[in-house]
Amino acid sequence: MLKDFDMIIHKLPDSLDEIRIYPLGDLHVGAAEFDEEFFKAWCRAVENDPFGYVVIAGDLMNNGLKDSKTNSYEEVMPPSEQKEYIHSALEPLANKILAATEGNHERRSGKAADSQPLYDIMCWLRRQEVYRKRCCFVKVNLGRKSNRKPSSYGIVVTHGGSNNAMKQFGASIDGCDLLICGHTHGGEETPSSKIYIDMRNELVTQVPYRTVRCTSFLNYGGYAIEKPYMPQSYREMQIVTLSGSEKRTEYTGKQIRV
């Protein structure tokens, strides 16, 4: 298992004009509220996109253990079957996965039994080299700009925390063009910018970056209504497009039919 600060590097073909990144997080397979129809439609869309890639931001499993907040008696699938289900669903997409990190629901197994279920899944997919336990720092090169150099993007993937924590985290990472996180089930995108002091060219400029919160794959109910929390985004397909001809990102989000 590689360390969090070991950068994941993808040098994609210079013939690519663009790629599309599909964030995946907060599936919560095993929960009674898991929206399987939405997840299957999501998988089909990614598989059928020749320029589509995936980043995984954790909580793919609900992983209700006896000592966790989740009521283990309400799970519709035990953790061992949750792992098998996720592996089977992601197998056709294995070569499209750019990065994967665990969420707090997977961490329950680490605390209880020194087990990393998402790492196991990535090993089964033969993609363990793009797994990091807590956070992924990713470099993606693609295409050719007018100066003949590739467009290069810095992507950070973490499961995340509160909105304020993620704002501070994104602002603290120099070179981050895209921060992808989950946890709050928000399904949101926030365009932001940083002041950049260019010592080489003796310029002060403003550089953009985006924060994308993964939508969840849960129907409303259970723990959310018990707290109670407001309903969040519903069946929204999130896509971040990276341009190969210039340094530019675009975000789109739309509800999909299942």
FENJONOR-V497620 format. One record per residue. RES is the residue in three letters. SS is DSSP state (H for helix, E for strand, - for the rest). D_CENTER is the distance of its C-alpha to the mean C-alpha in Angstrom with 1 decimal. Layout:
<<RES	SS	D_CENTER> <RES	SS	D_CENTER>>
//
This chain:
<<MET	-	18.8> <LEU	-	18.1> <LYS	-	18.0> <ASP	-	15.2> <PHE	-	17.1> <ASP	-	17.7> <MET	-	16.0> <ILE	E	14.2> <ILE	E	16.3> <HIS	E	16.1> <LYS	E	19.3> <LEU	-	19.2> <PRO	-	22.5> <ASP	-	24.4> <SER	-	25.4> <LEU	-	22.0> <ASP	-	22.4> <GLU	E	18.8> <ILE	E	15.5> <ARG	E	12.9> <ILE	E	9.2> <TYR	E	7.6> <PRO	E	4.2> <LEU	E	4.6> <GLY	-	5.4> <ASP	-	9.0> <LEU	-	10.9> <HIS	-	13.7> <VAL	E	15.6> <GLY	-	19.1> <ALA	-	19.5> <ALA	-	22.3> <GLU	-	20.3> <PHE	E	17.6> <ASP	-	17.7> <GLU	H	18.1> <GLU	H	19.6> <PHE	H	16.6> <PHE	H	14.3> <LYS	H	17.0> <ALA	H	17.3> <TRP	H	13.6> <CYS	H	14.1> <ARG	H	17.4> <ALA	H	16.2> <VAL	H	13.7> <GLU	H	16.4> <ASN	-	19.0> <ASP	-	17.4> <PRO	-	18.9> <PHE	-	16.9> <GLY	E	13.5> <TYR	E	10.6> <VAL	E	7.3> <VAL	E	4.3> <ILE	E	3.6> <ALA	-	3.4> <GLY	-	6.9> <ASP	-	9.9> <LEU	-	10.2> <MET	E	13.8> <ASN	-	16.0> <ASN	-	18.2> <GLY	-	21.2> <LEU	-	23.6> <LYS	-	27.1> <ASP	-	26.6> <SER	-	23.3> <LYS	-	23.2> <THR	-	22.3> <ASN	-	25.6> <SER	H	25.6> <TYR	H	28.4> <GLU	H	26.4> <GLU	-	23.8> <VAL	-	24.4> <MET	-	23.1> <PRO	-	23.6> <PRO	H	20.8> <SER	H	22.3> <GLU	H	22.0> <GLN	H	18.5> <LYS	H	17.6> <GLU	H	19.8> <TYR	H	18.4> <ILE	H	14.8> <HIS	H	16.2> <SER	H	18.5> <ALA	H	16.1> <LEU	H	13.7> <GLU	H	16.8> <PRO	H	17.5> <LEU	H	14.1> <ALA	H	14.3> <ASN	H	15.4> <LYS	H	12.7> <ILE	E	9.9> <LEU	E	9.5> <ALA	E	7.7> <ALA	E	7.0> <THR	E	7.8> <GLU	-	9.7> <GLY	-	10.2> <ASN	H	13.7> <HIS	H	14.7> <GLU	H	14.3> <ARG	H	16.1> <ARG	H	19.0> <SER	H	20.1> <GLY	H	20.1> <LYS	H	22.3> <ALA	H	24.5> <ALA	H	25.0> <ASP	-	23.2> <SER	-	20.9> <GLN	-	17.3> <PRO	H	16.5> <LEU	H	13.0> <TYR	H	14.8> <ASP	H	17.5> <ILE	H	15.4> <MET	H	14.1> <CYS	H	17.8> <TRP	H	19.0> <LEU	-	16.9> <ARG	-	18.4> <ARG	-	15.1> <GLN	H	15.6> <GLU	H	16.0> <VAL	H	12.3> <TYR	E	11.6> <ARG	E	12.1> <LYS	-	13.1> <ARG	-	12.2> <CYS	E	10.4> <CYS	E	9.7> <PHE	E	12.0> <VAL	E	11.8> <LYS	E	14.8> <VAL	E	14.9> <ASN	E	18.4> <LEU	E	19.7> <GLY	-	22.8> <ARG	-	25.8> <LYS	-	26.7> <SER	-	30.3> <ASN	-	31.1> <ARG	-	30.0> <LYS	-	27.2> <PRO	-	23.6> <SER	E	21.0> <SER	E	18.9> <TYR	E	15.6> <GLY	E	14.1> <ILE	E	10.3> <VAL	E	9.2> <VAL	E	6.0> <THR	E	7.2> <HIS	-	7.5> <GLY	-	10.2> <GLY	-	13.5> <SER	-	15.9> <ASN	H	15.8> <ASN	H	18.6> <ALA	H	17.0> <MET	H	13.9> <LYS	H	16.5> <GLN	H	18.4> <PHE	H	15.7> <GLY	H	14.6> <ALA	H	18.4> <SER	-	19.2> <ILE	-	17.3> <ASP	-	19.6> <GLY	-	18.3> <CYS	-	14.8> <ASP	-	14.4> <LEU	E	10.9> <LEU	E	9.0> <ILE	E	5.5> <CYS	E	5.9> <GLY	-	7.0> <HIS	-	10.4> <THR	-	12.8> <HIS	-	11.8> <GLY	E	12.9> <GLY	-	11.3> <GLU	-	12.6> <GLU	E	12.8> <THR	E	15.1> <PRO	E	16.9> <SER	E	18.5> <SER	E	20.7> <LYS	E	22.4> <ILE	E	25.9> <TYR	E	26.2> <ILE	E	29.4> <ASP	E	30.1> <MET	-	32.7> <ARG	-	33.4> <ASN	-	34.3> <GLU	-	35.5> <LEU	E	33.4> <VAL	E	31.5> <THR	E	28.8> <GLN	E	25.9> <VAL	E	22.5> <PRO	E	19.6> <TYR	E	15.9> <ARG	E	13.3> <THR	E	11.1> <VAL	E	8.7> <ARG	E	8.3> <CYS	-	6.6> <THR	E	9.8> <SER	-	11.0> <PHE	-	12.9> <LEU	E	16.0> <ASN	-	19.4> <TYR	-	21.1> <GLY	-	23.3> <GLY	-	23.7> <TYR	H	22.4> <ALA	H	21.4> <ILE	H	25.0> <GLU	H	26.6> <LYS	H	25.4> <PRO	-	25.6> <TYR	-	22.5> <MET	-	22.4> <PRO	-	20.6> <GLN	-	17.2> <SER	-	15.8> <TYR	-	16.9> <ARG	-	15.8> <GLU	E	14.2> <MET	E	12.7> <GLN	E	10.5> <ILE	E	11.0> <VAL	E	11.1> <THR	E	14.2> <LEU	E	15.3> <SER	E	19.0> <GLY	-	21.0> <SER	-	24.3> <GLU	-	23.5> <LYS	-	20.9> <ARG	-	19.3> <THR	E	16.0> <GLU	E	16.2> <TYR	E	14.1> <THR	E	15.2> <GLY	E	14.6> <LYS	E	17.1> <GLN	E	18.1> <ILE	-	18.7> <ARG	-	21.6> <VAL	-	21.5>>
//
